[in-house]
Amino acid sequence: MSEDAEDADPQAERLHVVVMRDSYEVTVVVEGVLDRSGAEEFRACVMEALGRRPAVVTVDASALTSVDSPGMAGLLRVRHAVTDAGVVFRVSGASPALWRVAELAGFKALLPDE
């Protein structure tokens, strides 16, 4: 194992989620890697936020550095859960990493026109 690999920060490869709420909207800011484990953390945060019954859930995806197919599937599952609850779902600031996967998977319509 190289010295660089030993010194790598394991937190740098994780998903960081921040949830901001007001009386109308929940904004979920995601940063880092949206993969299988990150998708589960993301889902849990959004599901908890849905308990406050917002009118809108907005995902700020501008700081995603990597998205894989399980991550994209997780985003789609969250979208489905939010809309099934009668709440508007939006993605703002889609990162290039998210655009690439959405385009490959045929889900560009999920993302904002930016």
Buried (B, 14 or more C-beta within 10 A) or exposed (E): EEEEEEEEEEEEBBBBBEBEEEEEBBBBBBBBBBBEBBBBBBBEBBEEBBEEEBEEBBBBBBBBBBBBEBBBBBBBBBBEBBEEBEBEBBBBBBBEBBBEBBEEBEBEEBBEEE
